[in-house]
């Protein structure tokens, strides 16, 4: 239960920080991408609650990379979905190599945060 609670708190904290990071001009855009990946980690932590953090980090990074590479797909229905607020928040728009690095950094940070919480 503690693992789920910490993950839920993480999601609740990360979403508004990530949204705000896009509104402040001096914060690098990649910060929002790192925060998004951290949120993905928290979601997978809830789903895979009994798994090791290392596996959750791998699944989260794979998930994030797949979402980024999916931005290269230009199916009309998918582009239309990405043009909605929810679609943009879930799937982003426009493939960038730098996003992959931001995801890796975000997941590494949240991995070490959870590791430091001793079993959370």
C-alpha positions in Angstrom: 0.0 0.0 0.0 2.9 2.4 0.8 4.3 1.8 -2.7 1.0 2.8 -4.3 0.6 5.8 -2.0 4.1 7.2 -2.9 3.4 6.7 -6.6 0.0 8.4 -6.4 1.6 11.3 -4.6 4.2 11.4 -7.2 1.6 11.6 -10.0 -0.3 14.3 -8.2 2.8 16.4 -7.7 4.4 15.8 -11.1 1.4 16.7 -13.3 1.0 20.3 -12.2 4.8 20.9 -12.0 5.1 19.5 -15.6 2.2 21.7 -16.9 3.7 24.8 -15.1 7.2 24.1 -16.5 5.8 24.7 -20.0 4.6 28.1 -19.0 7.8 29.5 -17.5 10.1 30.6 -20.3 13.4 30.2 -18.5 12.8 26.5 -17.7 14.2 24.3 -20.6 11.4 22.6 -22.5 13.1 19.2 -21.9 12.2 19.6 -18.2 8.6 18.9 -19.0 9.6 15.8 -20.9 11.7 14.5 -18.0 8.7 15.2 -15.6 6.4 13.4 -18.0 8.7 10.3 -17.9 8.8 10.5 -14.1 5.0 10.4 -14.1 5.0 7.4 -16.4 7.4 5.7 -14.0 4.9 6.3 -11.1 2.0 4.9 -13.2 4.0 1.8 -14.0 5.0 1.5 -10.3 1.3 1.3 -9.4 0.6 -1.3 -12.2 3.7 -3.4 -11.4 3.7 -2.8 -7.6 5.3 -6.1 -6.8 8.1 -5.8 -9.3 11.6 -4.5 -8.8 12.3 -0.8 -9.4 14.9 -1.8 -12.1 12.2 -3.5 -14.1 9.8 -0.6 -13.7 12.5 1.8 -14.9 13.1 -0.4 -18.0 9.3 -0.6 -18.7 8.9 3.1 -18.2 11.8 4.0 -20.4 10.6 1.6 -23.1 7.1 3.1 -22.8 8.5 6.7 -23.1 10.7 5.8 -26.1 7.8 4.1 -27.9 5.6 7.1 -27.4 8.3 9.3 -28.8 9.0 7.1 -31.8 5.2 6.9 -32.4 5.4 10.6 -33.2 7.0 9.6 -36.5 3.7 7.9 -37.5 1.5 10.3 -39.4 -1.8 8.4 -39.6 -4.6 11.1 -39.9 -6.6 9.8 -37.0 -3.5 9.7 -34.8 -2.5 13.2 -35.8 -6.1 14.4 -35.0 -5.9 12.8 -31.6 -2.5 14.4 -30.9 -4.1 17.8 -31.8 -6.4 17.5 -28.8 -5.2 18.5 -25.3 -5.4 15.0 -23.9 -3.7 13.5 -27.0 -1.0 16.1 -26.8 -0.4 15.4 -23.1 -0.4 11.6 -23.7 1.5 11.3 -27.0 3.2 14.6 -27.6 3.9 16.1 -31.0 7.0 16.1 -33.2 9.8 13.6 -32.7 13.0 15.0 -31.0 16.1 13.1 -30.2 16.6 15.3 -27.1 13.3 14.1 -25.7 14.8 10.6 -25.4 17.6 11.9 -23.3 15.2 13.9 -21.2 13.1 10.7 -20.6 16.2 8.8 -19.5 17.3 11.5 -17.1 13.8 11.8 -15.6 13.4 8.1 -15.1 16.9 7.9 -13.6 16.0 10.6 -11.1 12.7 9.1 -10.1 14.3 5.6 -9.9 16.9 7.0 -7.4 14.2 8.9 -5.4 12.1 5.6 -5.0 15.3 3.7 -4.3 16.0 6.2 -1.5 12.5 5.8 0.0 13.6 2.2 1.0 11.1 -0.2 -0.5 8.6 2.3 -1.8 
